[in-house]
Amino acid sequence: VKDLQGRKIIANPKEVQMVGLGSEDEILNKTDFDLYPSELAIQTNEEDQFVIQTGKAILNYEGSIIDQEGKIHSLLGSKVPLFDSTGKITGIVGVSHDITERKQAEEALQSAHKSLSDILNAALHTSIIATDSDGIITVFSKGSEKMLGYLADELIGKNTPACFHLGSEVIERGNELTQELGRSVTGFEVFVAKARIQEHEERTWTYIHKDGSRIQVNLIITAIR
């Protein structure tokens, strides 16, 4: 909590720790210019003045700060005006949450996704296709584009693999599985019924290229559990 001059009138233990001081008393009546690098202090002062002059809150903004040990912390913060009983602005209240671990996890996930994407795109002579549980295509690799003539954007989120399978084969296989499993197997279930109950299914299928030509492929289907 700060007054209109930017002096701190309340500080919590986390901020005391962040600036490397021993107690709240060492922070009180100091401004950000006394406690933080000038670049950061200028930025926070501009935010404070916006809140004070407009009476509007700044919510859920992300920033970063370097602690006394040189570690970078990612923060999610909000600032709101502080009013007295007459409705006059007397200061601001700032709340920050340390989201460093969350940001690191997000960056690690993004890196993993990029690595997977790079691997998929490098496999130019292999078609790699993934779908959601309803059969809608979610991954269509560069190798798939090369093999079938479709761009990923044409199929992802819009179609199932049935759009490039030979229809008569799908019907025939559905009839076989219906007899074998003792239940009706149609549509997308034709491709995944066996993979759902065993590690994978490997089978020869006929793909239909975008130009109408036929391609014999050895298709391995694995369920993601």
N, C-alpha and C positions, 0 to 999 in steps of 0.2 A: 504494500500500500504506500502511495506517495502523495505528498501535498502538491499544491499548484506550482511550486518551485522545483518539483522533481526530487525533493528530499524524502528519504524513506522514513516512514513513521511506524511501519510494521515490517518485519522480515522473518521468514521461517527458517528452521534449521538447514534445509536443503540449500537455500541461497547462501547462508553463512558458510557452509561447506564448499560451495562452488567457488566463492571468491577467496577461499583460503584463510578466513578469519576464525577467531575462536568463539565469538558470541554475538548475539543479536545487537548488543550495546555498541559493538564496534562498527555496525552498519548504520544504525539509526542516525538521521540527520545528514547522511551522505547522499550524494547523487550518483548516478551511473558513471559520470565523468570521474568520480573519485575511485570507482571500484572496477571499471572495465576498460578495455582498450578504447581509444577515442573513436575508432570507426564504428564499433558496436554501440558506444554511448550516443553518438550522433543519430544512429538509426533508431534506437529506443526513444530518444528524446523527440524525434519527429513523430513517432507513433503516439507518444504521450500527448503532444500538442494537438494532434488531430482529434484525439478523444476529448480533450479539455475544450477545444474551440468549437467542436461540432456537437458534442454531447452524444456522439454515436460510438457504439462498441466496435472493437476489432476482434473478431472471433476466429478461433481455430487456424491461426497462421503458423507456419513452420519456420524455424530458424535454427541457428546453431551457436554454440559457445564453447570456448576452450577453457578448461578449468586450470587450476594452479599447477597441476601435474602435466599439463600439455595435452590432455585428452580432449577430443572433440565430442561434445554432447549434442544430439539432435533434440530439439524442443518443440512441443506443440503448445502454443500460448493463446491467451485471450486477454483483452484489456477492456474494462468497462468504467464509465464515469462513477464517481462517488458523490452522492448528493447529501445535503443536510436537510433538516426538517422543513425548510422553506422551498426546497427544490433547487437550490443553488449548488453548482458543482464546486466541491471543495478539494477534489483530488481524483486519483484513479486507483483502481484495484486491478492488479495483474496476476494471472494464474498461469503457471507453466508446468507442463508435464514432460519428464524426461522420456523420450521415445527412442532412445539410441538403440536398444535391443530390437525393437520392432523394425526400425529402419535397416538395421544390419540384416535382419531376417528377410526383409523385402528385397534388399540388394542381392543377397545370396540366392533367393528364389529367381530373381530376374536373370542372374548370371547362369543359373542352372538351365533356365528356359532357353537362353541364348545358345548355350553349349549344345543343348538338344536340337535346337533349330539348325545350328551349324552342321551337326552330324547328319540330320535328315537331308539337308540341302546338298551335302557332299556326296550322298549316295545317289548319283545320277543314273545308275543302271539298275536300281532297285526301287520298286514302288512301295512306299510306306504310307498307309492310310489308317486313320483312327476315326472312330465314331463315338457318339455318346450312347447311352443305353437305349435310346429310341432309334438308333441307326443313322442319325444325322451326322454327316462328315464334319469332323473337327480338325483333322490334320490331313493335308494332301501335299506330299513332298514334291521336290523338284523332279525326282525320278518318276513320280506319278504323272506330273505334267508332261514330261518327255514321252512317257509310254502311251498316255491316253489322249494327249492333245488338248486337254482342258487346262485352264488356269485355275489355281487354287481358289481364287476369289469367285469363280463361277459355281463352285460346289460347296465350299465350307459354309456351314450353317443353313444350307438350302436344300441339299439332296442327300439321298442314301446311296450306297454302292450299287443299288439295283439299276441306277440310271446308265451304268456302263457294263452291266452283265447281260448275257444272252437270255432273254426272257424264258424261252422254252427249257433251258437248262435249269433255271430257278424253279420252274413249276415241277419238272421231273424230279429234282432233288427234294422238293417239298413233299411230293408223294412218297418218296422212299423213306424220308424221315418220319412221316406220319405213320407209315406201317411199322417202322422200327421202334419208335418211341411210344406208340399207342395213343397219340394225341395229334390234334391238327397242328401242322407246322407250315406256316405261310409267311410271305413277305420277308422282312429283315430277319426273322427268326430262322429262316432257312440257312443263313450264313453262320449263325452263332449258336444254334441249338446244341451242337456237339461240343463246341468250345466251352459252353457253360457248365458241362458236366465232366469234362476232362481237361487236361492241361492245354491242349490245342487240337486243331483239326487241320490236316494237310490234304489238299485236293486240287485236281486240275479243273480249271474253269475257262470259259471263253469270255474275254473282255471285248467290248465294242468300242473302237476308237471313235473320237469325235467325228472323223471323216467317214465313218461307217464301216471301216475295215475291221476284220476280226483278229484277235490276238489270243493265242493259247498261253495261259499262265499257270504256274504252280503256286497256289495261294495257301499261305499258312495263317490261320486265324487263332489269335490268343486273347482270352478274356483278361481285362485289367481288373484285378480284385483289390 
